[in-house]
Amino acid sequence: MKIQGTLFRALLIIGAFSSQFGLVAAESNDSPELTIRKFLAAIYSNDKKTFEETIVPNKDSGKMLSKPFVGDEKAKQINELAQNVRLLLTEPYTFQGKPIKPSGTNGYPSGTRVIYQTQFQGTLLGIVCVKQTNEWRIDLRWWLAGMKELQTNSPENSVKWFLYSQLTQQKEGIEKYSVPGMSLKGIEDLKPPAQGDWDVIEGLVEVMGLVKPEPDEIFLLPNGNEKKIDKSKTDELFLVGILGAEEVTFELKRIGEEWKVVPYDYLTPLHKKNAL
């Protein structure tokens, strides 16, 4: 498996193997759907101004728009398509790691996150949205992370090899990339997807964006425990990935010069979501 990312593959990643899963987004007075449609029109027409208005500010956002504006006529056509695209929910609205419902006329609080999936211009996309100061924005961190080349000894590389090994039930890889001494009971005897699907899984894991959360962000581990990054612990790490359109969280520990993964069961919950 080659662990690397390109812009084209990064756009394929987010949502690619959840094509059979998703709930039609419920009607709501407080949802990111309008922002998503503006974002899609902007990124596919290379409309930098509108693009910047729809995203969480990011110093690397320019990497997503490398071509000139397509022109007014073409942009109009793309915008019409974006206004009619079908949007699906793949993860619930969450606040501080837990599912949340809107509160009366106030809607969702700032800091609420949600992941939508759509197929647009022939590409299946997962889009991470976050509410900031009473407006919805698109969080590009996972797209940008999926574009990066990874070093062999990086924690991201260890996560990807561990996850691929577990999803395909290759015990040698599971043991190699797990924290030594931790029980692997229950994750080495699961039913893997059909071997014919391994290439698809490999490609998705390769381009999975992995992000170090901000200090104030809370996510849930596979065992349901809340987790925040702790910068004071230099021998521990917490990463959040978007695999397809599913949020996946990882704990790592530095063992000597290598990063090893705390071996949670990822295969079972992905099966339950019909994502595999």
C-alpha positions as CSV (number, residue, x, y, z in Angstrom):
1,M,0.0,0.0,0.0
2,K,1.4,3.4,-1.0
3,I,0.6,6.0,1.6
4,Q,0.3,9.3,-0.3
5,G,-2.2,11.8,-1.4
6,T,-3.0,13.9,-4.5
7,L,-5.6,16.6,-5.0
8,F,-7.7,14.4,-7.3
9,R,-7.7,11.5,-4.8
10,A,-8.2,13.8,-1.9
11,L,-11.5,14.8,-3.5
12,L,-12.5,11.2,-4.0
13,I,-11.8,10.2,-0.4
14,I,-14.2,11.9,1.5
15,G,-17.4,9.8,1.2
16,A,-16.3,7.3,-1.4
17,F,-17.2,4.1,0.3
18,S,-20.4,5.2,2.0
19,S,-22.3,5.3,-1.3
20,Q,-24.9,2.8,0.0
21,F,-25.3,4.6,3.3
22,G,-26.9,7.9,4.3
23,L,-30.0,9.6,5.4
24,V,-31.7,12.3,3.5
25,A,-31.1,15.5,5.4
26,A,-34.1,16.6,7.4
27,E,-35.5,20.0,6.7
28,S,-34.3,22.5,9.3
29,N,-34.1,26.3,9.7
30,D,-30.5,25.8,10.9
31,S,-28.5,23.6,8.6
32,P,-25.3,24.0,6.5
33,E,-27.0,23.0,3.2
34,L,-27.0,26.5,1.7
35,T,-23.3,26.9,2.5
36,I,-22.6,23.4,1.1
37,R,-24.2,24.3,-2.2
38,K,-22.4,27.6,-2.5
39,F,-19.1,25.8,-1.6
40,L,-19.6,23.2,-4.3
41,A,-20.4,25.8,-6.9
42,A,-17.3,27.9,-5.9
43,I,-14.8,25.1,-5.8
44,Y,-15.8,23.6,-9.1
45,S,-15.9,27.0,-10.8
46,N,-12.7,28.1,-9.1
47,D,-14.5,31.1,-7.6
48,K,-12.0,32.2,-5.0
49,K,-14.1,34.9,-3.4
50,T,-17.1,32.7,-2.7
51,F,-14.9,29.8,-1.8
52,E,-13.3,31.8,1.0
53,E,-16.7,33.0,2.2
54,T,-17.9,29.4,2.7
55,I,-14.9,27.8,4.5
56,V,-13.3,27.9,7.9
57,P,-10.2,30.2,7.4
58,N,-7.2,28.0,6.6
59,K,-3.7,29.2,5.6
60,D,-3.5,26.3,3.1
61,S,-6.9,26.7,1.5
62,G,-5.4,28.1,-1.7
63,K,-4.2,24.6,-2.5
64,M,-7.8,23.6,-3.3
65,L,-8.1,26.2,-6.1
66,S,-5.2,25.9,-8.5
67,K,-7.0,26.9,-11.7
68,P,-8.5,30.2,-12.9
69,F,-12.1,31.1,-12.7
70,V,-14.1,29.2,-15.3
71,G,-16.1,32.2,-16.5
72,D,-19.6,33.5,-15.8
73,E,-21.5,31.2,-18.2
74,K,-19.8,28.0,-17.0
75,A,-20.1,29.1,-13.3
76,K,-23.8,29.7,-13.8
77,Q,-24.3,26.1,-15.1
78,I,-22.3,24.7,-12.2
79,N,-24.3,26.7,-9.7
80,E,-27.6,25.4,-11.1
81,L,-26.3,21.9,-10.6
82,A,-25.2,22.6,-7.1
83,Q,-28.6,24.0,-6.1
84,N,-30.3,20.7,-7.1
85,V,-27.7,18.2,-5.8
86,R,-28.9,15.6,-3.2
87,L,-27.4,16.0,0.2
88,L,-27.2,13.1,2.7
89,L,-26.3,13.0,6.4
90,T,-23.7,10.4,7.2
91,E,-23.0,11.4,10.8
92,P,-25.4,13.2,13.2
93,Y,-25.0,16.8,14.3
94,T,-22.6,16.8,17.3
95,F,-21.5,19.3,19.9
96,Q,-18.4,18.5,22.0
97,G,-18.4,15.0,20.6
98,K,-22.0,14.1,21.4
99,P,-25.2,14.1,19.2
100,I,-27.3,17.3,19.6
101,K,-30.7,18.6,18.4
102,P,-31.4,22.2,17.6
103,S,-32.8,24.4,20.4
104,G,-35.9,26.2,19.3
105,T,-35.3,29.4,17.3
106,N,-31.7,29.4,18.3
107,G,-30.9,26.3,16.3
108,Y,-27.5,24.6,16.9
109,P,-24.9,26.3,19.1
110,S,-21.6,27.5,17.7
111,G,-19.1,24.6,17.6
112,T,-21.7,22.1,16.3
113,R,-20.2,19.7,13.7
114,V,-21.9,17.6,11.0
115,I,-20.8,15.5,8.0
116,Y,-22.8,15.5,4.8
117,Q,-22.2,13.4,1.7
118,T,-23.1,14.2,-1.9
119,Q,-22.2,13.2,-5.5
120,F,-21.3,16.1,-7.6
121,Q,-19.7,16.4,-11.0
122,G,-19.0,12.6,-11.0
123,T,-17.2,12.6,-7.6
124,L,-18.6,11.3,-4.3
125,L,-17.7,13.7,-1.6
126,G,-18.0,13.9,2.2
127,I,-18.1,17.4,3.6
128,V,-17.3,18.4,7.2
129,C,-19.3,21.4,8.3
130,V,-18.9,23.4,11.5
131,K,-21.0,26.2,12.9
132,Q,-18.9,29.3,13.8
133,T,-20.4,32.5,15.2
134,N,-23.9,31.6,14.0
135,E,-23.0,30.7,10.5
136,W,-22.0,27.4,8.9
137,R,-18.6,26.9,7.3
138,I,-16.9,24.0,5.5
139,D,-13.9,22.6,7.4
140,L,-11.2,21.8,4.9
141,R,-8.7,20.2,7.3
142,W,-9.4,16.6,6.3
143,W,-9.3,17.4,2.6
144,L,-5.9,19.2,3.0
145,A,-4.5,16.4,5.2
146,G,-5.5,13.8,2.6
147,M,-3.2,15.6,0.0
148,K,-0.1,15.4,2.1
149,E,2.8,13.0,1.5
150,L,3.5,11.0,4.6
151,Q,6.9,10.0,6.1
152,T,7.4,6.2,6.8
153,N,7.8,6.7,10.6
154,S,5.0,9.2,11.0
155,P,2.0,8.5,13.3
156,E,-0.3,9.0,10.3
157,N,1.5,6.2,8.5
158,S,1.1,3.9,11.4
159,V,-2.6,4.6,11.7
160,K,-3.2,3.9,8.0
161,W,-1.3,0.6,8.1
162,F,-3.0,-0.5,11.3
163,L,-6.5,0.4,10.0
164,Y,-6.0,-1.3,6.6
165,S,-4.6,-4.4,8.4
166,Q,-7.6,-4.5,10.7
167,L,-10.2,-3.9,8.0
168,T,-8.7,-6.7,5.9
169,Q,-7.9,-8.9,9.0
170,Q,-4.2,-9.2,8.3
171,K,-3.0,-10.2,11.8
172,E,0.7,-9.5,11.1
173,G,-0.1,-5.9,10.4
174,I,-2.5,-5.5,13.3
175,E,0.2,-6.8,15.7
176,K,3.0,-4.8,14.1
177,Y,1.2,-1.4,14.4
178,S,-0.6,-2.0,17.8
179,V,0.8,-0.8,21.1
180,P,2.8,-3.7,22.5
181,G,1.2,-5.7,25.3
182,M,-2.3,-4.5,24.7
183,S,-5.0,-7.2,24.2
184,L,-6.0,-7.8,20.6
185,K,-8.9,-10.1,21.7
186,G,-11.9,-9.5,19.6
187,I,-10.2,-7.6,16.8
188,E,-8.2,-10.4,15.2
189,D,-11.2,-12.7,14.6
190,L,-13.6,-10.5,12.9
191,K,-15.2,-11.1,9.5
192,P,-13.4,-8.9,6.9
193,P,-15.0,-7.6,3.7
194,A,-14.8,-9.7,0.6
195,Q,-11.3,-9.8,-0.7
196,G,-12.5,-8.3,-3.9
197,D,-13.2,-5.1,-2.0
198,W,-9.7,-4.8,-0.5
199,D,-8.4,-2.6,-3.3
200,V,-11.2,-0.1,-2.7
201,I,-10.5,-0.1,1.1
202,E,-6.7,0.3,0.4
203,G,-7.4,3.3,-1.8
204,L,-9.7,4.9,0.8
205,V,-7.2,4.4,3.6
206,E,-4.4,5.8,1.6
207,V,-6.1,9.1,1.1
208,M,-7.9,9.3,4.5
209,G,-7.3,12.7,6.0
210,L,-5.9,12.6,9.5
211,V,-6.0,15.7,11.7
212,K,-4.7,16.7,15.1
213,P,-7.7,18.3,16.9
214,E,-7.5,21.8,18.3
215,P,-7.1,21.9,22.1
216,D,-10.8,22.9,22.6
217,E,-12.2,20.1,20.3
218,I,-13.8,17.0,21.8
219,F,-14.3,13.8,19.9
220,L,-15.4,10.3,21.0
221,L,-13.1,7.3,20.9
222,P,-14.5,4.0,19.5
223,N,-15.2,2.9,23.1
224,G,-17.4,6.0,23.6
225,N,-15.0,7.9,25.9
226,E,-14.5,11.6,25.3
227,K,-11.1,12.6,24.1
228,K,-9.2,15.9,23.8
229,I,-5.7,16.5,22.6
230,D,-3.1,16.9,25.4
231,K,-0.1,18.8,24.2
232,S,1.8,18.2,27.4
233,K,2.1,14.5,26.6
234,T,4.7,14.2,23.9
235,D,4.7,10.4,23.9
236,E,0.9,10.3,23.2
237,L,-1.1,11.5,20.3
238,F,-4.8,11.8,19.2
239,L,-5.8,11.9,15.6
240,V,-9.2,12.2,13.9
241,G,-9.7,10.8,10.4
242,I,-12.5,11.0,7.9
243,L,-12.7,7.5,6.3
244,G,-15.0,7.8,3.4
245,A,-17.6,10.0,5.1
246,E,-17.2,8.4,8.5
247,E,-15.4,10.0,11.4
248,V,-12.8,7.7,12.9
249,T,-10.7,8.5,16.0
250,F,-7.3,7.1,17.0
251,E,-5.0,7.1,20.0
252,L,-1.3,6.5,19.6
253,K,1.7,6.0,21.8
254,R,5.3,6.6,21.1
255,I,7.3,3.4,21.6
256,G,11.0,4.1,21.2
257,E,11.2,5.8,17.8
258,E,7.9,4.5,16.5
259,W,4.3,5.4,16.9
260,K,1.9,2.6,17.7
261,V,-1.9,2.5,17.7
262,V,-4.2,1.7,20.6
263,P,-6.1,-1.3,19.1
264,Y,-9.8,-0.5,19.2
265,D,-12.3,-2.4,17.0
266,Y,-13.0,-0.3,13.9
267,L,-14.4,-3.0,11.7
268,T,-17.6,-3.7,13.7
269,P,-18.9,-0.1,13.9
270,L,-18.2,0.5,10.2
271,H,-20.1,-2.7,9.4
272,K,-23.0,-1.5,11.6
273,K,-23.2,1.7,9.6
274,N,-23.2,-0.3,6.3
275,A,-20.0,1.6,5.4
276,L,-18.2,-1.7,4.5
